[in-house]
Amino acid sequence: QVQLVESGGGLVQPGGSLRLSCAASRSIFNINTMGWYRQAPGKQRELVATISRGDIKKYADSVKGRFTIWRDSAKNTVNLQMTNLKPEDTAVYYCNADPAYRSWGQGTQVTVSS
């Protein structure tokens, strides 16, 4: 099973931007759909963006127009550009397949606060 390592989180002010990256331990070319998930304190994990092998992208309504997902199969990475960040985007962000594998990475913390 592929191992996934997320990076790029941090503390940012409202309206700011961050770019998250997810590095896979092996080729993700044959994984049909990859996604970024997030889990805020006290809330269930939610799927915020997905990208298929055919480059079809889908976004949760809460991030549509602000987040962009893309995959680089040559580098085995899945990335998430986040702009116009809001305090409600604060969460630990994870990448995984969709449907998700049982095993999750450590995630990367994103905190949006002034």
C-alpha positions as CSV (number, residue, x, y, z in Angstrom):
1,Q,0.0,0.0,0.0
2,V,1.2,3.5,-0.8
3,Q,2.5,5.7,2.0
4,L,1.6,9.3,1.9
5,V,3.4,12.2,3.5
6,E,1.8,15.7,3.7
7,S,3.7,18.9,4.0
8,G,3.3,22.7,3.5
9,G,1.0,23.6,6.4
10,G,1.5,26.5,8.7
11,L,0.0,29.6,10.3
12,V,-1.4,32.2,7.9
13,Q,-3.6,35.3,8.3
14,P,-7.1,35.4,6.8
15,G,-6.9,36.1,3.1
16,G,-3.5,34.4,2.9
17,S,-2.4,31.4,0.8
18,L,-0.7,28.1,1.3
19,R,0.4,25.3,-0.9
20,L,0.2,21.8,0.4
21,S,2.0,18.8,-1.1
22,C,1.5,15.1,-0.7
23,A,4.4,12.8,-1.6
24,A,3.7,9.2,-2.3
25,S,6.1,6.3,-1.7
26,R,5.3,4.8,-5.1
27,S,3.6,5.6,-8.3
28,I,0.2,7.1,-8.1
29,F,-0.4,6.9,-11.8
30,N,-2.7,3.9,-11.4
31,I,-4.7,5.3,-8.5
32,N,-7.9,6.5,-10.1
33,T,-8.8,9.3,-7.8
34,M,-6.7,11.1,-5.2
35,G,-8.1,13.6,-2.7
36,W,-7.3,16.1,0.0
37,Y,-9.2,15.8,3.2
38,R,-9.3,17.9,6.4
39,Q,-10.3,17.4,9.9
40,A,-11.0,20.4,12.2
41,P,-11.1,20.0,16.0
42,G,-14.2,18.3,17.1
43,K,-15.4,17.6,13.6
44,Q,-15.4,14.7,11.3
45,R,-12.9,14.4,8.5
46,E,-14.2,15.8,5.3
47,L,-13.2,15.5,1.7
48,V,-12.4,18.9,0.2
49,A,-11.0,18.2,-3.2
50,T,-10.4,15.3,-5.6
51,I,-8.7,14.7,-8.9
52,S,-9.1,11.8,-11.2
53,R,-6.6,10.1,-13.5
54,G,-8.4,12.0,-16.3
55,D,-7.7,15.3,-14.5
56,I,-11.4,15.7,-13.5
57,K,-11.4,17.9,-10.4
58,K,-14.1,18.3,-7.8
59,Y,-14.3,20.5,-4.8
60,A,-16.4,20.9,-1.7
61,D,-18.7,23.9,-1.9
62,S,-16.9,25.5,1.0
63,V,-13.6,25.7,-0.9
64,K,-14.8,26.0,-4.5
65,G,-13.1,28.9,-6.2
66,R,-10.4,29.2,-3.5
67,F,-8.6,25.8,-3.7
68,T,-6.9,24.1,-6.6
69,I,-5.8,20.5,-6.7
70,W,-3.4,19.0,-9.2
71,R,-1.4,15.9,-9.5
72,D,2.1,15.3,-10.9
73,S,2.3,11.6,-11.7
74,A,6.0,11.9,-12.7
75,K,6.9,13.2,-9.2
76,N,4.2,11.1,-7.4
77,T,2.7,14.1,-5.8
78,V,-0.7,15.6,-5.2
79,N,-0.8,19.2,-4.4
80,L,-3.4,21.7,-3.1
81,Q,-3.1,25.4,-3.6
82,M,-5.2,27.3,-1.1
83,T,-6.0,31.0,-1.5
84,N,-8.2,33.5,0.3
85,L,-8.0,31.3,3.4
86,K,-10.6,31.7,6.1
87,P,-10.5,30.9,9.8
88,E,-12.9,28.0,9.1
89,D,-10.2,26.4,6.9
90,T,-8.2,25.7,10.1
91,A,-7.7,21.9,10.2
92,V,-5.3,19.1,9.8
93,Y,-5.1,18.3,6.1
94,Y,-4.5,14.8,4.7
95,C,-4.2,13.3,1.3
96,N,-5.5,9.9,0.4
97,A,-7.2,8.0,-2.3
98,D,-10.9,8.3,-2.8
99,P,-12.3,6.1,-1.5
100,A,-9.6,6.4,1.2
101,Y,-7.1,3.7,2.1
102,R,-7.3,2.5,5.7
103,S,-3.9,3.9,6.5
104,W,-3.6,7.7,6.8
105,G,-0.5,9.9,7.0
106,Q,0.3,12.3,9.8
107,G,-1.3,15.2,8.0
108,T,-0.2,18.8,8.0
109,Q,-1.7,21.5,10.2
110,V,-3.2,24.6,8.7
111,T,-4.1,27.4,11.0
112,V,-5.8,30.6,9.7
113,S,-5.8,33.3,12.3
114,S,-5.0,36.9,12.8
